[in-house]
Amino acid sequence: MGKKLSKSAKKQLINILVLVALVAITLTVLFLSYRELNFVTILDFLRSSNGWLIGAAFACMVAEIIFEGLSIHVIARRLGHKSKLRASLAYSTSDIYYSAITPSASGGQPASMFYMVRDGMSAGTAGFTLIFNLVAYTGAIIAIGMFALAVRPQMILGLGNGLTGTLIIVGFVVQFVLLGLLIMCMLWSSAVLKAGNGVISLLTKIKIVRKPDKWRGKVSGAVEKYRSCRGIIKTHPALFLWALLLNIGQRVCKLLIPCLICLAADPSTPLLDLVCMQAYVVIGYNVVPLPGGVGVYEALYSGIYGDFFLKRFAGDAARADAFMFSSMMVSRVISFYICMIISGIYTLVYHGAGIRKGKDKRLYAEGGRVAWLTTRAARAGIVRRRAAASFTAVYRGEHMKKRRTDVGVRTEEVGDENHE
């Protein structure tokens, strides 16, 4: 019988299946709703596009991963943990991959923290690094959104009270509330804790919360984590600025992917308009707790870009829809699906390397330095694996004999003459 899947593996499989189902439903709705959207149209879009700009979109996708890794790297090193850059990139890819397959990106930070702690970082340092990076990430989204609002306010005003405009407004409100809570936890932690406990008591009375002590512990732990940010910011005032700039760089790289795809097919499109439209899309879809914002992203993109290209193509709805949906599909594949796949592969390779490293350490402890070096040599192709295995067996079996005594187990080496 085969080995049963672990609980975490089953949970990850369910998350992937849910994501696949959401993608399938979204594509079905799009293809059925718009006759202009088909694979032939998308191929024609790619053939007519500038290959260099499409390549630049791929470069932005890679840069997005690197910028997040650099932010984590800078924060961790400033806190005293000398992590390697390749490890920091693994913390970034694990965050991106698990955020993509879990609702509200809830699996990203725990996955990053797992690898941080596995690499020797203390749980406190790992947790603070991720929290500090989250604060900078939230600030980066708000900064980009405010830039779009300052430069192109007429875009959001022209959307009216429909679903697209409502999602963008709610997105702004949620991001500001989240940032406000983070700041309050840092500056007025006692007041936030009292308010949180009061809400829990109220929810307990009306039978919504059944385990108040558990929730009070969670609130207290969360508030304490963010409160500690205040002391670190005082100690390292430039650290938050660096983290914010790196997170802005990450968000700008991701934001530029659809902009470059549109420019590749229509170089005369105003870049600033594209940047502002994509900023509104980012603000709107981040508020919906779906894996990768699948479905919501497509709805916002079609609502915002659709109106823009309809005006740009002088009311030619068929051409506007074909261009808009082709650019959306191509950019979404690069910015989300390919990014998720690359992040998953890098995380898997890093995970496997950690398991192998753990096995090497156990082998060293059990068989001694000779067995460990022999195995490493076999992996490098210096000696044959079969010969290495034989030598290791001789070393373990004949050079090391274990015998029990009244006080425990004692190891006694046997002289070389017993082998002759």
BAROVEX-189803 format. One record per residue (C-alpha): residue number from 1; x, y, z. Coordinates in Angstrom, 1 decimal, decimal comma. Example, Ala and Ser with C-alpha at 12.3 -4.5 7.8 and 13.67 -1.06 7.14 Angstrom:
residues 2
k=1 u=12,3 v=-4,5 w=7,8
k=2 u=13,7 v=-1,1 w=7,1
***
This chain:
residues 420
k=1 u=0,0 v=0,0 w=0,0
k=2 u=1,2 v=3,5 w=-0,8
k=3 u=1,9 v=6,1 w=1,8
k=4 u=-1,1 v=8,3 w=2,8
k=5 u=-1,0 v=12,0 w=2,2
k=6 u=-0,2 v=14,1 w=5,2
k=7 u=-2,7 v=16,6 w=6,5
k=8 u=-0,8 v=19,6 w=5,1
k=9 u=-0,4 v=17,9 w=1,7
k=10 u=-4,2 v=17,2 w=1,6
k=11 u=-4,9 v=20,8 w=2,5
k=12 u=-2,5 v=22,1 w=-0,3
k=13 u=-4,2 v=19,7 w=-2,8
k=14 u=-7,6 v=21,0 w=-1,9
k=15 u=-6,4 v=24,6 w=-2,3
k=16 u=-5,0 v=23,9 w=-5,7
k=17 u=-8,2 v=22,2 w=-6,8
k=18 u=-10,3 v=25,2 w=-5,6
k=19 u=-8,0 v=27,5 w=-7,6
k=20 u=-8,3 v=25,3 w=-10,7
k=21 u=-12,1 v=25,3 w=-10,3
k=22 u=-12,2 v=29,1 w=-10,0
k=23 u=-10,0 v=29,5 w=-13,1
k=24 u=-12,2 v=27,1 w=-15,0
k=25 u=-15,4 v=29,0 w=-14,0
k=26 u=-13,8 v=32,4 w=-14,8
k=27 u=-12,7 v=31,3 w=-18,3
k=28 u=-16,0 v=29,6 w=-19,0
k=29 u=-17,9 v=32,8 w=-18,2
k=30 u=-15,5 v=35,0 w=-20,2
k=31 u=-15,6 v=32,8 w=-23,3
k=32 u=-19,4 v=32,5 w=-23,2
k=33 u=-20,0 v=36,2 w=-22,5
k=34 u=-17,7 v=37,6 w=-25,2
k=35 u=-17,5 v=36,1 w=-28,7
k=36 u=-14,4 v=38,2 w=-29,4
k=37 u=-12,4 v=36,2 w=-26,9
k=38 u=-10,9 v=33,0 w=-28,3
k=39 u=-7,5 v=31,4 w=-28,7
k=40 u=-7,2 v=32,6 w=-32,3
k=41 u=-7,7 v=36,2 w=-31,2
k=42 u=-5,0 v=35,8 w=-28,5
k=43 u=-2,5 v=34,2 w=-30,9
k=44 u=-3,1 v=37,1 w=-33,4
k=45 u=-2,6 v=39,5 w=-30,5
k=46 u=0,8 v=37,9 w=-29,7
k=47 u=1,9 v=37,8 w=-33,3
k=48 u=1,3 v=41,5 w=-33,7
k=49 u=3,0 v=42,4 w=-30,4
k=50 u=6,6 v=43,6 w=-29,8
k=51 u=8,6 v=40,7 w=-28,6
k=52 u=11,0 v=42,9 w=-26,6
k=53 u=8,2 v=44,4 w=-24,6
k=54 u=6,7 v=41,0 w=-23,9
k=55 u=10,2 v=39,9 w=-22,7
k=56 u=10,3 v=43,0 w=-20,5
k=57 u=7,0 v=41,9 w=-19,0
k=58 u=8,7 v=38,5 w=-18,1
k=59 u=11,6 v=40,4 w=-16,6
k=60 u=9,3 v=42,4 w=-14,4
k=61 u=7,7 v=39,2 w=-13,2
k=62 u=11,2 v=37,9 w=-12,1
k=63 u=12,0 v=41,3 w=-10,6
k=64 u=8,9 v=41,1 w=-8,5
k=65 u=10,1 v=37,9 w=-6,9
k=66 u=13,6 v=39,4 w=-6,3
k=67 u=12,3 v=42,6 w=-4,8
k=68 u=10,3 v=40,8 w=-2,2
k=69 u=13,3 v=38,6 w=-1,4
k=70 u=15,5 v=41,6 w=-1,0
k=71 u=13,0 v=43,3 w=1,4
k=72 u=13,0 v=40,2 w=3,6
k=73 u=16,8 v=39,9 w=3,2
k=74 u=17,4 v=43,5 w=4,3
k=75 u=15,1 v=43,3 w=7,3
k=76 u=16,4 v=40,0 w=8,6
k=77 u=20,1 v=41,0 w=8,3
k=78 u=19,4 v=44,3 w=10,1
k=79 u=17,9 v=42,3 w=12,9
k=80 u=21,1 v=40,2 w=13,2
k=81 u=20,3 v=37,1 w=11,1
k=82 u=22,8 v=36,7 w=8,3
k=83 u=20,6 v=34,8 w=5,8
k=84 u=21,9 v=34,1 w=2,3
k=85 u=20,2 v=35,8 w=-0,7
k=86 u=19,1 v=32,5 w=-2,2
k=87 u=17,4 v=31,6 w=1,1
k=88 u=15,6 v=35,0 w=1,1
k=89 u=14,5 v=34,3 w=-2,4
k=90 u=13,0 v=31,0 w=-1,2
k=91 u=11,1 v=32,9 w=1,5
k=92 u=9,8 v=35,2 w=-1,2
k=93 u=8,8 v=32,3 w=-3,6
k=94 u=7,1 v=30,4 w=-0,8
k=95 u=5,1 v=33,5 w=0,1
k=96 u=4,0 v=34,1 w=-3,5
k=97 u=3,2 v=30,4 w=-4,2
k=98 u=1,1 v=29,7 w=-1,1
k=99 u=-0,5 v=33,2 w=-1,2
k=100 u=-1,7 v=32,3 w=-4,7
k=101 u=-3,4 v=29,1 w=-3,7
k=102 u=-4,9 v=30,1 w=-0,4
k=103 u=-7,9 v=32,4 w=0,3
k=104 u=-6,9 v=36,0 w=1,4
k=105 u=-3,2 v=34,9 w=0,8
k=106 u=-3,4 v=33,4 w=4,2
k=107 u=-0,8 v=30,6 w=3,5
k=108 u=2,0 v=32,9 w=2,4
k=109 u=3,5 v=34,1 w=5,7
k=110 u=3,3 v=30,8 w=7,5
k=111 u=5,1 v=29,1 w=4,6
k=112 u=7,9 v=31,7 w=4,7
k=113 u=8,2 v=31,5 w=8,4
k=114 u=8,5 v=27,7 w=8,2
k=115 u=11,6 v=28,0 w=6,0
k=116 u=13,0 v=30,8 w=8,0
k=117 u=12,9 v=28,8 w=11,3
k=118 u=14,2 v=25,7 w=9,5
k=119 u=17,2 v=27,7 w=8,4
k=120 u=18,1 v=28,7 w=11,9
k=121 u=16,3 v=32,0 w=12,3
k=122 u=14,5 v=32,4 w=15,7
k=123 u=10,7 v=32,3 w=15,6
k=124 u=10,6 v=35,9 w=17,0
k=125 u=13,0 v=37,3 w=14,4
k=126 u=11,1 v=35,4 w=11,6
k=127 u=7,7 v=36,6 w=12,8
k=128 u=8,9 v=40,2 w=13,1
k=129 u=10,5 v=40,2 w=9,7
k=130 u=7,3 v=39,1 w=8,0
k=131 u=5,2 v=41,5 w=10,0
k=132 u=7,5 v=44,4 w=9,2
k=133 u=7,4 v=43,5 w=5,6
k=134 u=3,6 v=43,3 w=5,7
k=135 u=3,4 v=46,8 w=7,0
k=136 u=5,7 v=48,0 w=4,2
k=137 u=3,7 v=46,0 w=1,7
k=138 u=0,4 v=47,7 w=2,8
k=139 u=2,1 v=51,1 w=2,7
k=140 u=3,3 v=50,4 w=-0,9
k=141 u=-0,2 v=49,4 w=-2,1
k=142 u=-1,7 v=52,6 w=-0,6
k=143 u=1,1 v=54,8 w=-2,0
k=144 u=0,5 v=53,4 w=-5,5
k=145 u=-3,3 v=53,8 w=-5,2
k=146 u=-2,9 v=57,4 w=-4,0
k=147 u=-0,6 v=58,1 w=-6,9
k=148 u=-3,3 v=56,9 w=-9,3
k=149 u=-6,0 v=58,8 w=-7,5
k=150 u=-4,0 v=62,0 w=-7,6
k=151 u=-3,0 v=61,7 w=-11,3
k=152 u=-6,2 v=60,2 w=-12,8
k=153 u=-9,1 v=60,8 w=-10,4
k=154 u=-11,5 v=61,0 w=-13,4
k=155 u=-11,0 v=57,3 w=-14,1
k=156 u=-12,6 v=56,1 w=-10,8
k=157 u=-15,2 v=58,9 w=-11,0
k=158 u=-16,3 v=57,7 w=-14,4
k=159 u=-16,9 v=54,2 w=-13,2
k=160 u=-20,0 v=55,3 w=-11,3
k=161 u=-21,7 v=53,1 w=-8,6
k=162 u=-21,3 v=49,8 w=-10,3
k=163 u=-19,5 v=46,7 w=-9,1
k=164 u=-16,1 v=47,9 w=-10,4
k=165 u=-16,3 v=51,4 w=-8,7
k=166 u=-17,6 v=49,8 w=-5,5
k=167 u=-14,8 v=47,3 w=-5,3
k=168 u=-12,2 v=50,0 w=-5,8
k=169 u=-13,7 v=52,3 w=-3,1
k=170 u=-14,0 v=49,4 w=-0,7
k=171 u=-10,4 v=48,4 w=-1,5
k=172 u=-9,2 v=51,9 w=-0,6
k=173 u=-11,2 v=51,9 w=2,7
k=174 u=-9,9 v=48,4 w=3,7
k=175 u=-6,3 v=49,3 w=3,0
k=176 u=-6,5 v=52,5 w=5,0
k=177 u=-8,3 v=50,7 w=7,9
k=178 u=-5,6 v=48,0 w=7,9
k=179 u=-2,8 v=50,5 w=7,9
k=180 u=-4,5 v=52,4 w=10,6
k=181 u=-4,9 v=49,3 w=12,8
k=182 u=-1,2 v=48,5 w=12,3
k=183 u=-0,2 v=52,0 w=13,3
k=184 u=-2,5 v=51,9 w=16,4
k=185 u=-1,1 v=48,6 w=17,4
k=186 u=2,4 v=50,1 w=17,4
k=187 u=1,4 v=53,4 w=19,1
k=188 u=-1,6 v=52,6 w=21,3
k=189 u=-1,4 v=48,9 w=21,9
k=190 u=-3,2 v=49,0 w=25,2
k=191 u=-6,3 v=50,7 w=23,8
k=192 u=-6,4 v=48,3 w=20,8
k=193 u=-6,2 v=45,4 w=23,2
k=194 u=-9,0 v=46,7 w=25,4
k=195 u=-11,2 v=47,3 w=22,3
k=196 u=-10,4 v=43,9 w=20,9
k=197 u=-11,3 v=42,2 w=24,2
k=198 u=-14,5 v=44,2 w=24,4
k=199 u=-15,5 v=43,0 w=20,9
k=200 u=-14,8 v=39,4 w=21,9
k=201 u=-16,9 v=39,7 w=25,0
k=202 u=-19,8 v=41,1 w=23,0
k=203 u=-19,5 v=38,3 w=20,4
k=204 u=-19,4 v=35,8 w=23,2
k=205 u=-22,6 v=37,1 w=24,7
k=206 u=-24,5 v=36,9 w=21,5
k=207 u=-23,2 v=33,3 w=21,0
k=208 u=-21,0 v=34,0 w=17,9
k=209 u=-17,7 v=33,3 w=19,7
k=210 u=-17,6 v=30,1 w=21,8
k=211 u=-14,0 v=30,1 w=23,0
k=212 u=-13,3 v=33,7 w=24,1
k=213 u=-10,0 v=32,9 w=25,9
k=214 u=-8,6 v=31,4 w=22,6
k=215 u=-9,5 v=34,6 w=20,7
k=216 u=-8,2 v=36,9 w=23,4
k=217 u=-4,9 v=35,1 w=23,2
k=218 u=-4,8 v=35,5 w=19,4
k=219 u=-5,6 v=39,2 w=19,6
k=220 u=-3,0 v=39,7 w=22,4
k=221 u=-0,3 v=37,9 w=20,4
k=222 u=-1,1 v=39,9 w=17,2
k=223 u=-1,1 v=43,3 w=19,0
k=224 u=2,2 v=42,4 w=20,8
k=225 u=3,9 v=41,6 w=17,5
k=226 u=3,0 v=44,9 w=15,9
k=227 u=3,8 v=46,8 w=19,1
k=228 u=7,3 v=45,5 w=18,9
k=229 u=7,7 v=47,2 w=15,5
k=230 u=7,7 v=50,5 w=17,2
k=231 u=10,9 v=49,8 w=19,1
k=232 u=12,7 v=48,4 w=16,0
k=233 u=11,7 v=51,5 w=14,0
k=234 u=13,2 v=53,7 w=16,7
k=235 u=16,4 v=51,7 w=16,7
k=236 u=16,6 v=51,4 w=12,9
k=237 u=14,7 v=54,5 w=11,5
k=238 u=16,0 v=53,9 w=7,9
k=239 u=14,9 v=50,3 w=7,9
k=240 u=11,2 v=51,0 w=7,3
k=241 u=12,1 v=53,3 w=4,4
k=242 u=14,2 v=50,7 w=2,7
k=243 u=11,5 v=48,1 w=3,2
k=244 u=8,9 v=50,5 w=1,8
k=245 u=11,0 v=51,3 w=-1,2
k=246 u=11,6 v=47,7 w=-2,0
k=247 u=8,0 v=46,8 w=-1,6
k=248 u=7,0 v=49,7 w=-3,9
k=249 u=9,5 v=48,3 w=-6,4
k=250 u=7,9 v=44,9 w=-6,1
k=251 u=4,4 v=46,3 w=-6,7
k=252 u=5,5 v=48,6 w=-9,6
k=253 u=7,1 v=45,6 w=-11,3
k=254 u=3,9 v=43,5 w=-11,0
k=255 u=1,8 v=46,5 w=-12,1
k=256 u=4,0 v=47,1 w=-15,2
k=257 u=3,4 v=43,6 w=-16,6
k=258 u=-0,1 v=44,3 w=-18,1
k=259 u=1,1 v=47,8 w=-19,1
k=260 u=3,9 v=46,4 w=-21,1
k=261 u=1,7 v=43,8 w=-22,7
k=262 u=-0,7 v=46,6 w=-23,9
k=263 u=2,2 v=48,7 w=-25,1
k=264 u=3,6 v=45,7 w=-27,0
k=265 u=0,4 v=45,5 w=-29,1
k=266 u=-0,4 v=49,3 w=-29,2
k=267 u=2,7 v=51,4 w=-28,6
k=268 u=0,8 v=54,6 w=-28,8
k=269 u=-1,3 v=53,9 w=-25,6
k=270 u=-0,4 v=56,4 w=-22,9
k=271 u=1,7 v=54,6 w=-20,3
k=272 u=0,5 v=56,8 w=-17,4
k=273 u=-3,1 v=55,9 w=-18,1
k=274 u=-2,2 v=52,2 w=-18,2
k=275 u=-0,3 v=52,5 w=-14,9
k=276 u=-3,2 v=54,2 w=-13,1
k=277 u=-5,8 v=51,7 w=-14,5
k=278 u=-3,7 v=48,8 w=-13,2
k=279 u=-3,3 v=50,5 w=-9,8
k=280 u=-7,1 v=50,7 w=-9,5
k=281 u=-7,3 v=47,0 w=-10,4
k=282 u=-4,8 v=46,1 w=-7,7
k=283 u=-6,6 v=48,2 w=-5,0
k=284 u=-9,9 v=46,5 w=-5,9
k=285 u=-9,1 v=42,8 w=-6,2
k=286 u=-6,8 v=42,7 w=-3,1
k=287 u=-9,9 v=43,2 w=-0,8
k=288 u=-11,7 v=40,0 w=-2,0
k=289 u=-10,7 v=36,8 w=-0,1
k=290 u=-10,2 v=34,5 w=-3,1
k=291 u=-7,0 v=32,6 w=-4,1
k=292 u=-5,2 v=35,0 w=-6,4
k=293 u=-8,3 v=37,2 w=-6,7
k=294 u=-9,3 v=34,9 w=-9,5
k=295 u=-12,6 v=36,1 w=-11,1
k=296 u=-12,5 v=39,4 w=-9,3
k=297 u=-9,3 v=40,5 w=-11,0
k=298 u=-10,8 v=39,7 w=-14,4
k=299 u=-14,0 v=41,5 w=-13,6
k=300 u=-12,1 v=44,7 w=-12,6
k=301 u=-9,8 v=44,5 w=-15,5
k=302 u=-12,6 v=44,2 w=-18,0
k=303 u=-14,6 v=47,0 w=-16,3
k=304 u=-11,7 v=49,5 w=-16,2
k=305 u=-9,8 v=48,6 w=-19,4
k=306 u=-13,0 v=48,0 w=-21,3
k=307 u=-14,3 v=51,5 w=-21,0
k=308 u=-10,8 v=53,0 w=-21,7
k=309 u=-10,2 v=51,0 w=-25,0
k=310 u=-13,8 v=51,5 w=-26,1
k=311 u=-13,2 v=55,2 w=-26,1
k=312 u=-9,7 v=54,8 w=-27,6
k=313 u=-11,0 v=52,7 w=-30,5
k=314 u=-13,8 v=55,2 w=-31,2
k=315 u=-16,7 v=53,1 w=-30,1
k=316 u=-15,6 v=49,9 w=-32,0
k=317 u=-16,8 v=47,5 w=-29,3
k=318 u=-15,6 v=44,3 w=-31,1
k=319 u=-12,1 v=45,6 w=-31,5
k=320 u=-12,0 v=47,0 w=-27,9
k=321 u=-13,2 v=43,8 w=-26,4
k=322 u=-10,8 v=41,7 w=-28,4
k=323 u=-7,8 v=43,9 w=-27,5
k=324 u=-8,8 v=44,2 w=-23,8
k=325 u=-9,4 v=40,4 w=-23,2
k=326 u=-6,3 v=39,3 w=-25,2
k=327 u=-4,1 v=41,7 w=-23,1
k=328 u=-5,8 v=40,5 w=-19,9
k=329 u=-5,2 v=36,8 w=-20,7
k=330 u=-1,6 v=37,3 w=-21,7
k=331 u=-0,7 v=39,5 w=-18,8
k=332 u=-2,5 v=37,4 w=-16,3
k=333 u=-0,7 v=34,2 w=-17,5
k=334 u=2,6 v=36,0 w=-16,9
k=335 u=1,9 v=37,9 w=-13,7
k=336 u=0,0 v=35,2 w=-11,9
k=337 u=0,2 v=31,7 w=-13,4
k=338 u=3,8 v=31,5 w=-14,6
k=339 u=4,9 v=33,5 w=-11,5
k=340 u=3,1 v=30,9 w=-9,3
k=341 u=4,7 v=28,0 w=-11,2
k=342 u=8,2 v=29,4 w=-11,0
k=343 u=7,8 v=30,2 w=-7,4
k=344 u=6,4 v=26,7 w=-6,7
k=345 u=9,4 v=25,1 w=-8,5
k=346 u=12,0 v=27,2 w=-6,6
k=347 u=10,3 v=26,5 w=-3,3
k=348 u=10,1 v=22,8 w=-4,1
k=349 u=13,8 v=22,7 w=-5,0
k=350 u=14,8 v=24,6 w=-1,9
k=351 u=12,6 v=22,3 w=0,2
k=352 u=14,3 v=19,2 w=-1,2
k=353 u=17,7 v=20,7 w=-0,7
k=354 u=16,8 v=21,3 w=3,0
k=355 u=15,7 v=17,7 w=3,4
k=356 u=18,9 v=16,4 w=1,8
k=357 u=20,9 v=18,6 w=4,0
k=358 u=19,1 v=17,3 w=7,0
k=359 u=19,8 v=13,7 w=5,9
k=360 u=23,5 v=14,6 w=5,5
k=361 u=23,6 v=15,9 w=9,1
k=362 u=22,0 v=12,7 w=10,4
k=363 u=24,4 v=10,5 w=8,4
k=364 u=27,3 v=12,5 w=9,8
k=365 u=26,1 v=12,0 w=13,4
k=366 u=25,4 v=8,2 w=12,9
k=367 u=28,3 v=7,0 w=10,8
k=368 u=31,0 v=9,5 w=11,5
k=369 u=33,0 v=11,7 w=9,3
k=370 u=34,4 v=9,0 w=7,0
k=371 u=30,9 v=7,8 w=6,0
k=372 u=29,7 v=11,3 w=5,5
k=373 u=32,6 v=12,3 w=3,3
k=374 u=32,3 v=9,1 w=1,3
k=375 u=28,7 v=9,7 w=0,5
k=376 u=29,4 v=13,3 w=-0,5
k=377 u=32,2 v=12,1 w=-2,7
k=378 u=29,9 v=9,5 w=-4,3
k=379 u=27,4 v=12,3 w=-5,1
k=380 u=30,1 v=14,3 w=-6,8
k=381 u=31,1 v=11,3 w=-8,9
k=382 u=34,5 v=10,9 w=-7,3
k=383 u=33,9 v=7,3 w=-6,4
k=384 u=31,2 v=4,9 w=-7,4
k=385 u=28,1 v=4,7 w=-5,2
k=386 u=28,4 v=1,0 w=-4,9
k=387 u=32,0 v=1,2 w=-3,7
k=388 u=31,0 v=4,0 w=-1,3
k=389 u=28,2 v=2,0 w=0,2
k=390 u=30,5 v=-1,0 w=0,7
k=391 u=33,1 v=1,2 w=2,4
k=392 u=30,5 v=2,8 w=4,6
k=393 u=29,1 v=-0,6 w=5,7
k=394 u=32,6 v=-1,8 w=6,6
k=395 u=33,2 v=1,3 w=8,6
k=396 u=30,0 v=1,1 w=10,5
k=397 u=29,9 v=-2,7 w=10,9
k=398 u=33,5 v=-3,7 w=11,7
k=399 u=35,1 v=-0,5 w=13,0
k=400 u=32,3 v=0,3 w=15,4
k=401 u=31,0 v=-2,4 w=17,7
k=402 u=28,3 v=-1,7 w=20,3
k=403 u=28,1 v=-3,7 w=23,5
k=404 u=25,9 v=-3,2 w=26,4
k=405 u=27,2 v=-2,7 w=29,9
k=406 u=25,6 v=-2,1 w=33,3
k=407 u=25,9 v=1,7 w=32,8
k=408 u=24,7 v=2,0 w=29,2
k=409 u=26,0 v=1,5 w=25,7
k=410 u=29,7 v=1,9 w=25,0
k=411 u=31,3 v=2,0 w=21,5
k=412 u=34,6 v=0,3 w=21,1
k=413 u=36,8 v=0,5 w=18,0
k=414 u=38,2 v=-2,8 w=16,7
k=415 u=41,8 v=-2,8 w=15,5
k=416 u=42,8 v=-2,9 w=11,9
k=417 u=44,1 v=-6,5 w=12,2
k=418 u=40,6 v=-7,9 w=12,5
k=419 u=39,9 v=-6,8 w=8,9
k=420 u=42,8 v=-8,6 w=7,3
***
